[in-house]
Amino acid sequence: MTEADRVPRATRALMTAAAFVIVVAGMRAAEAIIIPFLLSIFLAIICAPPLFWLESKRLPRWLAMLMVIAAIVGVGFAIIALVGTSINDFSRDIPLYRARLQEQFGGVVGWLAGHGIQISKAQIYGYVDPGKAMEMAGKLFNGFGSVLANSFLIFLTVVFILFEAHSFPRKLRAVVRDPENQLARFGQFTRNLKHYLAIKTLASLGTGIGVGIWLRVLGVEYPVLWGLLAFLLNYVPNIGSIIAAVPAVLLAVVQLGPAAAAWAALGYLVINVVVGNFIEPRFMGRGLGLSTLVVFLSLVFWGWVLGPVGMFLSVPLTMTAKIALDSNESTRWIAVMLGPEAKDQSAPENLASEN
């Protein structure tokens, strides 16, 4: 009997829970270091397939690396040029937008009172404050602005990760006990993760561009910012598109009136239905989904641990954990619990064949 077998199961569970709490507390304390590092890994995973594709076309490694670095720098400067000033302007105007929203909301309360429905404004604001949506959007943009301040550190980390990408398999082969089996699992894990992030990034980019163009046509202020917010929150399925739409629709109410707000909401609905229900599932495939409950809990958890950037990374981080758990037979049941409802739970052989 091993030492682990002699330890009571309840004691092991408590020790695991205590270790989890300590790790989470450490992550919160080291937020300033962890966020740039996680973003660097996220960007490196997205940039690795173009790098490997260029090398497969017989380009020298240094030239392929130079082209990828030039693309990263170009995209980074474009983002800073497009949203840098807009974030500051929008943050400055948030108190004005909130005051206008409260004024219009007060008008609705007064109209209801004129029709015999008495509602206290103070009581309503205690439960429903539309200005909070503007403040939430401002916090998200400010968090993104703080990330832009660390852009040079993130850029250097991405470059070094890409330089080391070819050596990871050799290092794993040198340290693992069963190199062929472990490398096969690691390869499956990285392929699934790259596939998920590549498809999700393209779908999010299409969503952000569509939202930005539609709001610009309607005349809503800061369309680039709302397109950026739609791009970021599209990584959070099911509820991300709703969170992204609320502040833009409220701004349309303040700026252009209820009719324009209705058109803005309709545009969000059409874009997200087309991308989320038709385009994305066509290329995403099965086995990479999360249940709606897990998506919501991951949004709350990672947002609490890492702030606004954690909300953006919540689903990619949870998907990474799910794919890693699914790569191991002993932990695959946890991945199944994190995923959506199985189609046929009475036929385990079917599930096994799908995996």
N, C-alpha and C positions, 0 to 999 in steps of 0.2 A: 504493500500500500504506500503510495507516495504521500508527501507532505500535504499537497493540495487536497487529496482525498480525505485526510484526517481533519481538515478545517471544515467546520459546519457550513452548510450552504448559506444560511442567513448571515453568518459572519463575512463570507466572501461577498455577498450582495452589498452589505453595509460598507465594506472596504472599497468596493467598486464605486458606490455612490459618493463616498467621501473623496476619492481620487477625482471623480468627475467634477465635484464642486470646487476642488482646489485648482484644477485645470481651467475651469471657467473663470474663477476669480483672477488667475494669472493672466488670462487673455484680456480681461477687462483692464487690468493694471497696465498691460503692455500694448494697449490699443494703438498708440502712436507708431509702434514698430510693426505690429501685425498687419495693420490695414495696408500700408504700402507693399509689404511682402506678399499678401494674398492677391492684391491687384496685379502685382508683377507676374505671379504664377498664372493668373487668369489670362493676362495678355499674352504671356509666352505660349500657353496652350493654343490660343487662337492664331498666333503668328507662326507656330511650328509647321503646320501643314503647307503653307506657301513656301517656306524655306526648303522643306524636303522635296516639294514639287519642282522647284527651280533646280535643285541638285539632281533630280531624276532626269532633267533635260540636258544633262552633261555640262551645266555651268560650273565653273570652279566654286569651291565652297566660299572663298572670300568674296567673290562677286555676288553670289546669292545672298550672303549675309549682308553685304553692303546695300543691296536693293531692298531687303526687308527693313533694315535700319532706316533707310531713306523714307520708306513708306510710313514707318512709325512716326518719324519726326514730322513728316508732312501732315499726317492726320492729327498729331498733337497740336501743332501750330494752328491748324484750321479750327480745332475745337476751342482753343484759347481765344482766337480772334473772333469766333462767332458768339461765344457765350460769356467770355470774361466780363465785358462791360455790362451785358444784359443782366447778369446775376446781381451785380451791385445796384443797378437801377431798379430792378424788381424788388430787392430787399429794402431799398429806400422807400418804395411806394407802398409797401405792405400795410402800414397804418392807415393810409388814405383809402385803399381798397376795403379794408376791414370796416372803416367808418361808413363808407357808402353801402356796404352790404347790410350793416346793422340798420342804417336808415331805411333801406328798401324793405328789410324784414319788419321793421317797425310799421311801415306803411301797410304791409299785409295784415299785421296784428290789428291796426286801426280799422282796416276794411272789415275784418271779421267782427270787431266790436260793434261797428255800425249795423251789422246784420244780426245782432243779438248774441254773438258768441264772445263772451268775456274771457280773455286770456291775459295773464300778467306777463309783461315783457321780461321782468327780472327772472321770473320762474322759467320762462322759455329759454332765456339765454343761459340759465344754469344747466339745462339739459342739451340744448341745440344751439351752437354758436357757429354760423357759417364762416365767420372770420378765421376760425381755427384751421380750416382747410388751407387758407392762404398762408398762415403761419407754418403749417406742416410743409407746404411746398417750399417756403423760404428756408426752412431748416435743411431740407434735402439739397437744395441748391448751394447753401453755405457749406454743407458737408462735401459736396462735389468741388466747390471752390478750394477748400482746404486740401483736397487731393491734388488739384492742379498745382498748388504751392509745392508739393513734393514730387512734381512730375519728373524732375531731373534724376532724383533717387530711383523712382520707379523705372525710368528709361534705362538707367545703368544696370539695374537688377535684371530687367528683361533681356538685355543684351548678353549678360553673363550666363543667364539660364540657357539661352539659345546656343551659345558657344559650348556649353556643357551637355547639350541634349544628346549628342552622339555617344558620349561616354557613359551615360546612365546604364544601358544594358550591360556593359562590361563590368561596371562597379557592382551591379546586382549579382552578376554571375560569380563574382569573387567573394561575396559575403553570404549568400543564401546557401542553405543546406542541399536543396534539390533545385539546381539552377534551371533545368529545362522546364520543369513543371511550374516553378515560380515565375519564370520569364514569360511563359505562355499566359498565365493568369494576369500578370502585369501588362502584357501586350493587349489582352482583351479589354482590360480596364481602361488603358489609355486610349484605345480606339473608340470605345463607347463614349468616353468623356469628350474626346475631340469631336466626334460626330454630333453629340448633343450640343456642345458649345458652338460649333460652326453653324448648324442649322438654326439654333436659337438666336445667334447673333445676326444672321441674315434676316430672319423673321422680325427681330426687334428693329433692325435698321429700316426695313420696309415699313413697319408700323410707325416709327418716328418720322420718316420722310413724308408718309401719307398724312399724318396728323398735322405736321408743320405746314404743308402746302394747303390743306383744307382750312386751317385757322387763318392763314395769311389771306386766302381768298375771301373769307368772311370779314376780315379786318380786325381780328382779335389781336391785342398787343402781345408782344414777346412770343411770336409763333415758334421761333427757334428753341426757346426754353421749353415750351410745351412739347415740341417734338423730341427734345432731349429727354424730358421726363417720361414720355411714352416709351422711348427706346430703353431707358434704364429699367422701368417698372414692368416692361414686357417679359423680363426674365422671371417675374413672379406670376405664374399662370393663375387663371381664374379670377383673382382679386386685384392683380396689379393694374390691369387696364381700367378698372373702376376707380382705383386710387388716383391714377394719372389723369382721369377725365374730370374729377370733381373740381379742382381749383381752376382749370381752364374754362369750364362751363360757368362757374361762379363769376369769373372775370368777364365773360361774355355778357352775363346778366347785368353787371355793373356798367360795362362800357357801351353795350349795344342794345340791351333790352332782352326780354324773355324770348322773342321770336328767334333772334340770332343765337341765343343760348340753346334753344331747341334744335336748331340746325347743327350747332357744334356737337351736341350730344348725339344726334343722329349720325354725324360723320364718324365719331368715335365708335359707335355701335357697328356701323357697316365695316370699317377698317378692321376692327378686332374680330368680327365674325368671319370675314373673308380670310384673314391671316391665320387666326387661331383654329378655325374649324375646317378649313379647306387646304390652304397652302402648307401650313406647318405639319399637320398630321401626315400629309402625302410623303414628306421627306424624312420625318422624324422616326417613323417606324414604331414598333411596340417595345415594351419592356423598359422604357426610360421614364415612365410617368410617376407622379407622386399623388397620393390622395389629397383631396381638398383640405382635410384637417391637418395633415402634415405640412402642406404649403403654408397655411395660416400660422401654425405653431412655429415653423422655422422662421417666418417673417418676424414674429414677435421675439423669438429667442435671439436670433442674430442681430436684430435691430437693437435689442437691449444690451447685448454684449459689445457690439462694434459700432453702434450709432447708425446714422443714415446710410453709410457705405455698407454696413452689415445687412440692411434691408435689401440693397441692390444685389449683394452677393449671397443672400439667404438660400435661394433655390440652387444656384450652382454649387454651393458648399454642401447642401443636403444631398444633391444629386451625386456629388463626388463620394460622399459617405455611402449612399445607396449602391452605387456601382461597385465600390470597393467591397462592401458586404456581400454583394451578389457574386463576386468573383471567388468566394470561398464557400465550400460546401457547408461548413459548420455554422456560418453566419448568414446563409442565404435566407433563412426563415425571417430574419429581421428585415432584409430587403423586401421580402414579400409583404410584410406588415406595413412598411413605409409606402408601398406602391398602391395603385388603385385597385378596385375590386377585381378579383380573378373571374374570368368568364365561366370556368367550369371547375369548381372546387371539389367536385366529386370524382374527378379523374386526374389523380396525381401524375399519371404517365403523360397526359397532355401538357401539363405545366412543365414537366421535366423536358419534354421534347421542345417546347418553346424556348426554354433557357439554353 
